[in-house]
Amino acid sequence: MIQAQLSADALAGRYPEHEFVLAPLTTHGDRHPSMRLTDSPREGVFVKELEQAVLDGRAELAVHSAKDLPTLATPGLVLTAFLPRVDARDALIARAPSTLSELAPGSRIGTGSPRRAAQIAAIRPDLRPVEIRGNVDTRLRRLAEGAVDALILAVAGLERLGRLSEAHELLPFDVMLPAPGQGALVLQAIGGSEADRLANEIDHAPTRRAVEAERALLRRLGGGCLSALGAYALVDGDDLTLQAVVLDASGRTVIRARARGRDDAGVVDEVAGRLEAQGAAGLLTRRGGSLAGLRIMVTRADRQASALVDTLTALGAQAVTCPVIAIEPIAVDPAALQDLGRYDWLVLTSANGVDRLRELLHDAGRDLPAKTKVAAIGPETAARAQEAGMTPALVPQRFIAEDLADALADATTPGARILLARAAGARDVLPERLRARGARVDVLETYRAVPPAGVGPRLAACLPGVDLITFTSSSTVRHFVDAMPGALSDEVRIACIGPITAQTARDLGLRVDIIAQEYTTRGLVDAIVRSRTPIPA
């Protein structure tokens, strides 16, 4: 809350004519205080609910500690502003005042961070790390109660809470490198929104440059915010200096690298290359979050496959790309696009639909009228719409047609004119629900999903050795079953992006093993990871 208030104060200082109101939310990490973060099968346990609030319009901006952000961006959202970074070091607070070197052998060090635990072990292997959770006040209370003998906490957090005077030692970078992004606050918004424009005016360029270099290194190495990796970048004029450390859990293996230069990407590549040459990749496999050893088939159309393939690959899986659908444009009478101004809302239900509508508007020399609001079924569709210059005003909390219909009905008055641009053969639940609530709905079918040439032989060649098959729409399921060369092995598992896709799979005789709780590419990957390591209740 203090960090959110700091951000609101920074915005108010720049825009005194506006009011910035805090909207507190509870995150997955907050709701599971007994969960060890090292056992969490996903990153972003303190982030996702905040992102969803922005996507579905409950908030215009989210405030994050930069170190908590997953390395892969959330479609539709941008990191619009970094506040000036404060001290990125870690601090030691002991029950009996002492420094790290003065602690008695066997002392219990409270930390929930593999990075901190490993760096402490590298210097003082005689100390014992103890998992500890909770906010700063909770951890300090546990220290006072004797649950641990010392704590390692971020200087930034202590300083913001006015408790830095309780620290007994500020650990230098040669002892403890921080997490990428530590000490920096970042504001997130829907790309191209008014909130994005406003917040971007308070962006601190040196902090952005440094933190983005640290996060690029983390992404390049395939680590996450729970990896035993420390990194810190410093901007000095045109130059950027980046130093990093990667350790094994015991602290016995320590790999360091440093580089300086004016080309940030080149500096990141140099540091990453030096770390990789020393074996860093073998130290960054995240316990509980790795998909190493799995061959996972991606069946969606080529253009949409890349994000899913990249995410699976970053987690160690071998992604097997075998699209079972291709997107075939449907000819549309130009007259259907001549009077778009009569519509109150344009509804988009897929990224493919956005792409096709953009083509049609371009060919017709038309733009979407400013008065026509846009609703998108989910963040990936919203992101594509944003790229096409059609900023969504509505995204439902659950990314299915039923919830989109209900959200739109609540946002409109009876008689509202709605244009639904969609694929041929899509379910009619969306227009039917809207019409039942009094809306006047026109359906514009702009494309159809068809089997690509040679899909049967290609599928037969790809299936051997596959452990898991992903489906991201009912059409991918139908075309897969049509092209399937024979019965699937019982050893092959099926993962679906949501309940509608899962029901289609079951109706066609497939056993569904995994269903995403969040109906997005990232949600699908989360569900696959969770299936290997359950999240504690």
C-alpha positions in Angstrom: 0.0 0.0 0.0 2.9 2.3 0.7 4.4 1.6 -2.7 1.0 2.2 -4.3 0.7 5.5 -2.5 4.2 6.5 -3.6 3.1 6.0 -7.2 -0.1 7.9 -6.7 1.8 10.8 -5.1 4.2 10.8 -8.1 1.3 11.0 -10.5 -0.5 13.6 -8.5 2.7 15.7 -8.5 2.7 15.7 -12.2 -1.1 16.0 -12.7 -2.5 18.0 -9.7 -5.8 18.3 -11.7 -6.4 14.6 -11.4 -7.3 12.4 -8.5 -5.5 9.0 -8.2 -7.4 6.6 -6.0 -6.0 3.3 -4.5 -8.0 0.1 -5.1 -6.5 -2.6 -2.8 -6.5 -6.2 -4.0 -5.4 -9.5 -2.5 -3.1 -11.7 -4.6 -2.5 -15.4 -4.8 0.7 -15.0 -2.8 -1.2 -13.1 -0.1 -4.0 -15.8 0.1 -1.5 -18.6 0.6 0.8 -17.4 3.4 2.0 -21.0 4.1 3.0 -21.7 0.6 6.8 -21.8 0.0 7.5 -19.5 -2.9 10.2 -21.9 -4.1 7.5 -24.6 -4.5 5.2 -22.4 -6.5 4.9 -23.7 -10.0 4.4 -20.3 -11.5 5.9 -16.8 -11.3 3.8 -13.8 -10.7 2.0 -14.9 -7.5 1.9 -11.3 -6.4 1.1 -9.9 -9.9 -1.6 -11.7 -11.8 -4.7 -10.5 -9.9 -3.5 -6.9 -10.3 -3.0 -7.4 -14.0 -6.5 -8.9 -14.4 -8.0 -5.9 -12.6 -6.5 -3.6 -15.2 -7.5 -5.8 -18.1 -11.2 -6.0 -17.0 -11.4 -2.3 -16.1 -11.5 -2.4 -12.3 -8.3 -0.3 -12.3 -6.5 1.8 -14.8 -3.0 1.2 -13.4 -1.3 -1.5 -11.4 1.8 -0.9 -9.2 4.3 -3.7 -8.9 7.7 -4.2 -7.4 9.7 -4.7 -10.6 11.4 -7.8 -9.1 8.0 -9.6 -8.8 7.2 -9.4 -12.4 7.3 -12.5 -14.6 9.9 -12.3 -17.4 7.2 -12.8 -20.1 5.0 -9.9 -20.8 1.2 -10.1 -20.4 -0.5 -9.5 -23.8 -2.3 -6.2 -23.8 -0.4 -4.6 -20.9 2.7 -2.4 -21.0 5.2 -1.3 -18.3 4.4 2.3 -18.7 6.5 4.0 -16.0 9.4 3.2 -13.7 9.8 5.4 -10.6 13.3 6.4 -9.7 15.1 3.4 -8.2 16.0 3.5 -4.5 18.8 1.5 -2.8 18.8 -2.0 -4.3 20.9 -3.6 -1.6 19.8 -6.2 0.9 20.0 -5.7 4.7 20.7 -8.0 7.6 18.8 -7.6 10.8 19.8 -9.8 13.7 18.1 -10.6 17.1 21.4 -9.8 18.8 23.0 -6.9 16.9 25.7 -8.3 14.7 26.9 -8.3 11.1 26.9 -11.3 8.7 30.5 -12.2 9.6 29.7 -12.0 13.4 26.8 -14.3 13.4 27.4 -17.5 15.4 27.8 -20.8 13.5 24.4 -22.5 13.0 22.5 -19.3 13.2 19.1 -19.5 11.5 18.7 -17.0 8.6 15.1 -16.2 7.6 14.5 -15.7 3.9 12.1 -17.0 1.3 14.5 -16.3 -1.6 16.7 -18.9 -3.2 19.0 -16.1 -4.4 19.6 -14.8 -0.9 19.9 -18.2 0.7 22.5 -19.3 -2.0 24.6 -16.2 -1.7 24.6 -16.4 2.1 25.6 -20.1 1.8 28.5 -19.1 -0.5 30.0 -16.9 2.2 28.8 -18.6 5.4 28.0 -22.2 4.7 27.8 -22.8 8.5 24.5 -20.7 8.7 21.1 -22.3 8.2 18.5 -20.8 5.9 14.9 -20.9 7.2 11.9 -20.4 4.9 10.0 -17.4 6.1 6.9 -15.7 4.6 4.9 -12.5 5.3 5.3 -8.8 5.1 8.1 -6.9 6.8 6.2 -6.5 10.0 5.4 -10.2 10.2 9.0 -11.2 9.5 10.3 -8.8 12.1 7.8 -10.2 14.6 9.0 -13.7 13.9 12.6 -12.5 14.5 11.6 -11.0 17.9 9.8 -14.3 18.8 12.9 -16.3 18.2 11.7 -18.2 15.1 15.0 -17.1 13.4 18.2 -15.5 14.5 18.5 -13.0 11.6 16.6 -11.8 8.6 17.7 -10.7 5.1 15.3 -8.0 3.8 15.4 -5.5 0.9 16.7 -2.1 1.9 14.0 -0.5 -0.3 11.2 -2.1 1.7 12.7 -1.1 5.0 13.3 2.4 3.9 9.8 2.9 2.5 8.4 1.6 5.9 10.7 3.9 7.9 12.4 0.9 9.5 15.8 1.0 7.9 17.4 2.1 11.2 16.7 -1.4 12.5 19.2 -2.9 10.0 22.6 -4.0 11.4 24.4 -4.3 8.1 23.7 -3.2 4.5 25.2 -6.0 2.4 27.5 -4.9 -0.4 27.1 -6.1 -3.9 30.2 -8.3 -3.8 28.4 -10.2 -1.0 24.8 -10.1 -2.1 23.7 -9.0 -5.6 20.0 -8.1 -5.7 17.2 -9.7 -7.7 16.6 -8.1 -11.1 14.5 -5.1 -10.6 14.9 -4.9 -6.8 14.4 -1.4 -5.5 12.3 -0.2 -8.5 8.5 0.3 -8.7 6.8 0.0 -12.0 3.4 1.0 -13.2 1.5 -1.2 -15.7 -1.4 -0.2 -17.9 -3.3 -1.2 -21.0 -1.1 -0.2 -24.0 -2.3 3.0 -25.7 -4.8 3.8 -22.9 -5.2 7.2 -21.3 -3.6 5.8 -18.1 -0.6 4.6 -20.2 -0.2 8.1 -21.7 -0.4 9.9 -18.3 1.9 7.5 -16.4 4.5 7.5 -19.1 5.2 11.1 -18.4 6.7 10.2 -15.0 8.9 7.4 -16.3 12.4 7.6 -15.0 14.6 6.6 -18.1 17.8 5.6 -16.2 15.8 3.2 -14.0 13.9 1.8 -17.0 17.2 1.2 -18.8 18.9 -0.5 -15.9 15.9 -2.7 -14.9 15.1 -3.7 -18.5 18.7 -4.9 -19.0 18.5 -7.0 -15.8 15.2 -8.5 -16.9 16.5 -9.1 -20.4 19.4 -11.1 -18.8 16.9 -13.1 -16.7 14.8 -13.8 -19.8 17.8 -14.7 -21.9 19.0 -17.2 -19.3 15.6 -18.7 -18.8 15.4 -18.0 -15.1 12.6 -16.4 -13.2 12.0 -14.3 -10.1 12.5 -17.5 -8.0 15.9 -18.4 -9.5 19.2 -18.2 -7.6 20.3 -15.4 -9.8 21.3 -11.9 -8.9 21.8 -9.0 -11.3 22.4 -5.2 -11.0 22.8 -2.7 -13.8 24.1 0.9 -13.4 23.6 3.7 -15.9 26.5 6.1 -16.1 25.9 8.6 -18.9 25.7 6.7 -22.1 27.3 3.6 -20.6 25.5 0.6 -18.9 27.4 -1.7 -16.5 25.7 -5.0 -15.8 27.0 -7.5 -13.3 25.4 -10.9 -12.4 25.8 -14.0 -10.4 24.3 -17.5 -10.7 24.6 -20.1 -8.0 23.5 -23.6 -7.1 21.3 -24.0 -4.0 24.2 -25.0 -1.8 26.2 -21.9 -2.7 29.2 -24.1 -3.5 29.0 -23.2 -7.2 29.2 -19.5 -7.9 29.4 -18.1 -11.5 29.9 -14.3 -12.0 30.1 -12.1 -15.0 30.3 -8.3 -15.7 30.3 -6.2 -18.8 30.1 -2.5 -19.7 29.1 -0.7 -22.9 26.7 1.6 -24.7 24.8 -1.1 -26.6 22.5 -2.5 -23.9 21.6 -5.6 -25.8 25.3 -6.2 -26.5 26.1 -5.9 -22.8 23.3 -8.3 -21.9 24.5 -10.8 -24.5 28.1 -10.5 -23.2 27.2 -11.2 -19.6 24.8 -14.0 -20.6 27.4 -15.6 -22.8 30.0 -15.5 -20.1 27.6 -17.1 -17.6 26.5 -19.7 -20.0 30.0 -20.6 -20.9 30.6 -21.4 -17.2 27.5 -23.6 -17.0 24.8 -21.2 -15.7 22.0 -23.0 -17.6 22.4 -26.1 -15.4 22.0 -24.1 -12.3 18.8 -22.2 -13.3 16.3 -25.1 -13.6 13.5 -24.1 -11.3 12.4 -26.8 -8.9 8.6 -27.3 -9.4 8.4 -25.1 -12.4 10.4 -26.9 -15.0 8.8 -28.7 -18.0 12.2 -30.2 -18.9 12.0 -33.6 -20.6 8.4 -33.1 -21.9 7.6 -33.1 -25.6 4.5 -30.9 -26.0 2.5 -30.5 -29.2 1.2 -27.1 -30.1 -1.8 -27.4 -32.5 -2.9 -23.8 -33.0 -2.4 -21.8 -36.2 1.1 -20.7 -37.1 0.8 -17.0 -36.2 -0.7 -17.6 -32.8 1.6 -20.5 -32.0 4.8 -18.5 -31.3 3.9 -17.2 -27.8 2.9 -20.6 -26.6 6.0 -22.2 -28.1 8.3 -19.6 -26.6 6.8 -20.0 -23.1 7.0 -23.8 -23.2 10.6 -23.6 -24.4 11.6 -21.2 -21.7 10.4 -23.7 -19.1 12.5 -26.5 -20.7 9.9 -28.3 -22.7 10.5 -29.4 -26.3 7.7 -27.7 -28.2 6.5 -29.6 -31.3 4.7 -27.3 -33.7 2.0 -29.0 -35.7 -0.8 -26.6 -36.7 -4.1 -28.4 -37.4 -5.9 -25.3 -38.6 -5.2 -22.6 -41.1 -7.1 -19.3 -41.3 -9.1 -18.9 -44.5 -10.5 -15.3 -45.2 -14.2 -15.0 -46.0 -15.1 -12.4 -48.6 -17.2 -9.6 -47.1 -19.5 -7.2 -48.9 -17.8 -3.8 -48.6 -21.3 -2.4 -47.9 -21.3 -4.1 -44.6 -18.5 -1.8 -43.5 -19.8 1.4 -44.9 -21.9 2.6 -41.9 -19.9 1.4 -38.8 -21.0 4.5 -37.0 -24.4 3.0 -36.3 -22.9 0.5 -33.9 -22.4 1.3 -30.2 -20.0 -1.7 -29.8 -17.7 -3.8 -31.8 -17.1 -7.3 -30.3 -14.0 -9.3 -31.1 -13.7 -12.9 -30.0 -10.2 -13.9 -31.3 -6.9 -12.5 -32.5 -7.6 -14.0 -35.9 -10.8 -12.1 -36.1 -8.9 -8.9 -35.2 -6.4 -9.5 -38.0 -9.0 -10.2 -40.6 -11.2 -7.2 -39.6 -8.1 -5.0 -39.9 -7.5 -6.2 -43.4 -11.1 -5.6 -44.4 -11.1 -2.1 -43.0 -7.8 -1.3 -44.7 -9.1 -2.6 -48.1 -12.3 -0.6 -47.7 -10.4 2.5 -46.7 -12.4 2.7 -43.5 -11.5 3.3 -39.8 -13.5 2.3 -36.8 -15.5 5.4 -35.7 -14.4 6.9 -32.4 -17.9 6.5 -30.9 -17.9 2.8 -31.3 -16.5 1.0 -28.2 -14.6 -2.2 -28.5 -15.1 -5.4 -26.4 -12.5 -8.2 -26.5 -13.0 -11.7 -25.1 -9.6 -11.9 -23.5 -6.2 -10.3 -23.1 -4.6 -11.8 -26.2 -7.5 -10.6 -28.3 -7.3 -7.3 -26.6 -3.6 -7.0 -27.3 -4.1 -7.7 -31.0 -6.9 -5.2 -31.1 -4.7 -2.6 -29.4 -2.0 -3.2 -32.1 -4.7 -2.6 -34.7 -5.7 0.7 -33.2 -8.9 -0.6 -31.7 -8.4 0.0 -28.0 -10.7 -2.3 -25.9 -13.0 -0.7 -23.4 -14.2 -4.0 -22.0 -12.6 -7.4 -21.2 -14.6 -9.9 -19.1 -13.1 -11.4 -15.9 -13.4 -14.9 -17.5 -12.5 -15.2 -21.1 -15.5 -17.0 -22.4 -18.5 -16.0 -24.5 -21.0 -16.3 -21.7 -19.1 -13.9 -19.5 -18.5 -11.5 -22.3 -22.2 -11.4 -23.1 -23.1 -10.7 -19.4 -20.4 -8.0 -19.1 -21.6 -6.3 -22.3 -25.3 -6.5 -21.3 -24.4 -4.8 -18.0 -22.5 -2.1 -19.9 -25.2 -1.3 -22.5 -28.8 -0.2 -22.6 -31.6 -2.1 -24.3 -31.6 -1.4 -28.0 -27.8 -1.0 -28.2 -26.4 -1.8 -31.7 -23.6 -4.4 -31.6 -21.4 -5.7 -34.4 -19.9 -9.1 -33.7 -17.0 -10.0 -35.9 -16.2 -13.7 -35.6 -15.3 -16.9 -37.3 -17.8 -19.0 -39.3 -19.2 -21.8 -37.2 -18.6 -20.2 -33.9 -21.1 -20.9 -31.1 -24.2 -18.7 -31.1 -24.3 -18.2 -27.3 -22.9 -14.7 -27.5 -25.4 -13.1 -30.0 -28.3 -15.1 -28.5 -27.6 -13.8 -24.9 -27.1 -10.3 -26.1 -30.4 -10.4 -28.0 -32.2 -11.8 -25.0 -31.0 -8.8 -23.1 -32.5 -6.4 -25.7 -29.4 -5.7 -27.9 -29.6 -5.5 -31.7 -26.7 -7.7 -32.9 -25.3 -8.1 -36.4 -22.9 -11.0 -37.0 -20.1 -10.5 -39.4 -18.3 -13.7 -40.3 -14.8 -12.8 -41.5 -12.9 -16.0 -41.6 -13.1 -19.8 -41.1 -10.7 -22.3 -39.6 -9.8 -25.0 -42.2 -7.3 -27.9 -42.1 -3.9 -26.9 -43.6 -2.7 -28.9 -46.6 -1.0 -32.1 -45.6 -2.1 -32.0 -42.0 -2.7 -35.8 -41.8 0.8 -36.9 -42.8 2.4 -34.1 -40.7 0.4 -35.1 -37.7 1.4 -38.7 -38.1 5.1 -37.6 -38.2 4.8 -35.3 -35.2 2.9 -37.5 -32.8 5.5 -40.2 -32.0 7.2 -39.4 -28.7 4.7 -36.6 -27.8 3.9 -36.5 -24.0 1.1 -33.8 -24.1 -1.1 -32.1 -26.7 -2.4 -28.6 -26.3 -5.7 -27.3 -27.7 -6.6 -23.6 -27.7 -10.0 -23.7 -29.4 -12.8 -26.1 -30.2 -11.8 -25.8 -33.9 -8.3 -27.1 -33.2 -9.8 -30.1 -31.4 -12.2 -30.9 -34.3 -9.6 -30.7 -37.0 -7.1 -32.7 -34.9 -9.6 -35.5 -34.5 -10.5 -35.4 -38.2 -6.8 -35.7 -39.1 -5.7 -38.1 -36.3 -4.0 -41.1 -37.9 -5.2 -43.5 -35.2 -6.1 -43.8 -31.5 -3.9 -41.8 -29.1 -1.7 -43.7 -26.7 -3.0 -43.7 -23.1 0.3 -42.1 -22.1 -0.4 -38.9 -24.1 -2.1 -36.2 -22.0 -4.5 -33.5 -23.3 -4.4 -29.9 -22.1 -7.2 -27.5 -23.0 -7.3 -23.7 -22.7 -10.7 -23.7 -21.1 -13.9 -25.6 -20.4 -15.6 -25.0 -23.8 -12.5 -26.5 -25.6 -12.4 -29.3 -23.1 -16.0 -30.2 -23.6 -15.5 -30.3 -27.3 -12.6 -32.7 -26.8 -14.6 -34.9 -24.6 -17.6 -34.9 -27.0 -15.1 -36.2 -29.7 -13.8 -39.0 -27.5 -10.6 -37.5 -26.1 -9.7 -37.8 -22.5 -9.0 -34.3 -21.1 -6.3 -34.3 -18.3 -5.7 -30.5 -17.9 -7.9 -27.5 -18.1 -6.6 -23.9 -17.7 -8.1 -21.9 -14.9 -7.3 -18.7 -16.8 -8.3 -19.1 -20.4 -5.1 -17.7 -22.0 -1.8 -19.0 -23.3 -0.2 -18.2 -20.0 -3.0 -19.8 -18.1 -2.6 -22.9 -20.2 1.1 -23.1 -19.4 0.4 -22.5 -15.7 -2.1 -25.4 -15.7 0.5 -27.7 -17.3 3.1 -26.7 -14.8 0.6 -27.2 -11.9 -0.2 -30.7 -13.1 3.4 -31.6 -12.3 3.6 -29.7 -9.0 0.3 -28.9 -7.2 0.0 -25.6 -5.5 -0.7 -26.0 -1.8 -4.2 -25.3 -0.7 
